[in-house]
Amino acid sequence: MSIRRLYAQPLTADAFAPYGDVIEASASREHFPINYGRTTRYHALAQAELSGEEDAAIISIFRSQPVALPFRAEVMERHPRGSQAFMPLSANPYLVAVAPPGPFDVNAVTLFVAAPGQGVNYRRGTWHHYSLALNGASDFLVVDRQGPGDNCDEVALEPSLEFALAPDSRLSAGEQA
């Protein structure tokens, strides 16, 4: 079995748009003052998608253990009944691996590195890897679906993929954020 190495590119809203939304407090996003000017609201950064009448959006915390790079990925998953949003609660970067909805294509997997403060919202059906924390254990606030029916499809990666940071990346594999 051969292994293909993917190098992470910086996470940007434009590059991630085919897969979902980047969640971040950016000057380019709609924002306005609230609470008598003491708070800035960054409004409607992502929308939770639910597919059934009995579905509910729930909020959880996932604690991810750090991975060493390069990381050998052997599985991807998707959630056909709802979106899934991850917002980091720690100051560590993390990797985001995605592929378009529909039949899985290992050659369509794209790898991003998310900076601290950047979250992602995977659209319903978007293939993605589970949380890949870098530099230390990382907590993520997660908004996803609860309801009847299976909501997690997995596919084995054949050939498997190896995830890495580009050699000229601002954050190399041994460097702390």
Secondary structure, 3 states (H helix, E strand, C coil): CCEEEEEEEECCHHHHCCCEEEECCCCCCCEEEECCCCEEEECCCCCCCECCCCCEEEEEEEEECECCCCEEEEEEEECCCECEEEEECCCCCEEEEEECCCCCCHHHCEEEEECCCCEEEECCCCEECCCEECCCCEEEEEEEEECCCCCCEEEEEEEEEEEEECCCCCCCCCCCC
